Amino acid sequence: MTYLARIKNFAAKWQRDEDGSVAVETVLMVPLLAWAMLATLTYFDAYRTEGISYKAGLTVADAISREADSIDDDYIDGAYGLLRFLTLKDGDPDLRVTVFKYRAGQDDYRRVWSKARGQTTALNHADLEAMRGRLPLMVGGERAILVETWTEYEAPYAVGLGDFTMSTYNVISPRFTARLCFDTTPADGGDTGLSC
């Protein structure tokens, strides 16, 4: 008997089979297989979105750390636009950029300036002190930049993973200067002000 004849014989025998076990197995397994497929797609999409969110936050942090001159609201708006472009999401992510310093004499971290875009607010001294355990060890007078992002994740299928917010937290030192200043000069050319 040839290989093709065996396959035809098996298919004919399977078609004549009236036990019903195949139908029962199909009824039991198809929903489970469909759930497994949708769960796999959802979890892989969540990991993909998390990776994109993390890389976008790190890119914005790196760009800000490379600034040698002071930055202003237009720069923060541009960084926020870059974050929105890189995250590839329909919803708007949130961005908060904070420059802080460590005071060795008082053994505390102090906010120098903080700006936020999206639904979040600027960081204050109390908030910064509350995250002390997440901040790096620094020498007295040292400054660092904290860039935080939040991206909403909406699961494509409801298979055990609901909607949640992904956040990134990046502390980076200024690369080409000892401190990063924020220019508060108004657009109308009023009094110059730098927060350093």
N, C-alpha and C positions, 0 to 999 in steps of 0.2 A: 504494500500500500504506500503510495507516495505521500509526501508531506502535505500537499494541497488536498488530497483526498481525505486525509485525517482531519484537517481543519473543517472541510465540508461535512464530514460525518459527525464531528463534535458539535458543529453549529446546528445541524438537523436534529441531533439528539437533544440538545439544549432547548431548541424551539418546541419540541414535542413534550418536554418535561412539564408536568402539571402539579408538582409538589408545592409550588408557591413560595418556597423559601427565598428565591431571588427577589420577588416582589417585596416581601417583608424586609429583607436586608436592605433593599433600595430605599424603602420608606424610612427605615431607621437611619441609614447612613448619609443620604443626600443632605438632610438639614445639618447634620454634624459637619460634613465636608464643606457646605456653604458657610457655616459659621466659622470654621477654621480658616477658610480662604479670606473672608472679610476681616477677621481678627488679625491675620497676618498682614493684610494690606494696611489696616489701621495702625498697627504697632510700627511697621516700617515707615509709614508716613510720619508718625510722631517722632521717631528717631531722626528722620531726615530733616524735619522742621527744627528739632532741637539743635542739630549740627549747623544748620544754616543760621539760626538765631545766635549761637555761640560765635561763629565765625564773623558774623556781621558786627556783633558787639566788640569783638577783638579788633576788627578793622577800624572801627570808629575810634576806639581807644588808642590804637597805634597812630592814626592820623593826628589826633589831638596832641599826643606826646611829642610829635616831631615839630610842633610849632615853636619857632624861636621868638616870634613877636607876640604881642598881646592879641587876644581874640575878642570878638564882640558878639552881639546877638545875631548878626548875619552869619557868622561862622557857625554858631550853634544851630541855627536854622538849616544851614547847609549840611552839617553833620547829621541832623535829624532826617533830612531828605535822603542822604546816603543810606542811613539805616532803613528807611522805608523801602528804598530801591533794593537793597540787598536781602531783606527778609522775604520778599516776594509774596507778601500776604495782602489780602484785601483790607483787613482791619489795620488801623494805625498802631504801630508799636509805641512804647513810651521810652523816653531817654532822659537820664539825669547825669550831668557832668558836675563833679565836685572836686575842687582843689582843697586839700587839707594839709596841715602841718602837725608835727609832733613837738610838744613843749616838754622838755626833759625836767625842768624845774617843777612844773605842776603835774608831771606824769599824766598828761592828757592829750587828746587829739582835738584840734580846733579847725573848724571850717574857715577857709579863706574866702571862697565864693562858691556858689552852687547855682546852676541853671537847669531847668527842666523843660521838656517838651512832651506833649501828649497829655495823658490824664494824671500824671504824677506831679508831685510838688518838689520844690527845692529842698535840699537837705539842710537841717539846722544843727546847732552844736549838740543838742540832746540826742538827736537821731544818730549822729556820728559817734558819740560816746557809747550809745547803746550797741553799736556794732563793733565795739572795741575788740572782741574776740576774733573777728574776721579780718581785722586790719593787720598789716605787716609790722614787725618790729622795726623801729626807725631810730636814728640818732636825733638828738635835740636840734631843732630848727629845720630838719629835713622836710621836704614837701613831696607830695605824691598826688596823682590824679586818679579819682575813682569814677569809672564809667559804668553805669548800670542801665540795663535795658530790660523791658518786659514785652513779650509777644504773646498774644492770645492764640491758643490752639483750639481749633474746632475739629473734633473727630469726624471723619467722613461717614462712619457707620457706628451705631450704638451697640458695640459688642464687648462691653466691659471697660472701656476706656472713655471717660467723658471729657468734656471741654475743660481746659485748665490753662493757667498762665505759666509760660516759660520765662525764667529770668536769668540774666547773665550778670556777673559781678567781676569787674576787671580793675585791679589796682596796678598802675603803671607809673614809672618815674618820667619826668620830662627828660628828653634825650639831649637837647642841645643848649639848654639853659638851666639855671638852678631853680627857676620858678616860672610858672605860667600865669600871666596877668590877664585880667578881664577888663576891657576898655568900656567904661560907662559913659563915654562922651556922647551927648545927644546928637541926632542927625542934623539939627539946625546949627551946629557948631558952637554950642554953649560951652560951659566950663568943662575942661578936660578932667577926667577922673579915671584912675586905674586902681583896680582891686588886685593887690599882689600878696 
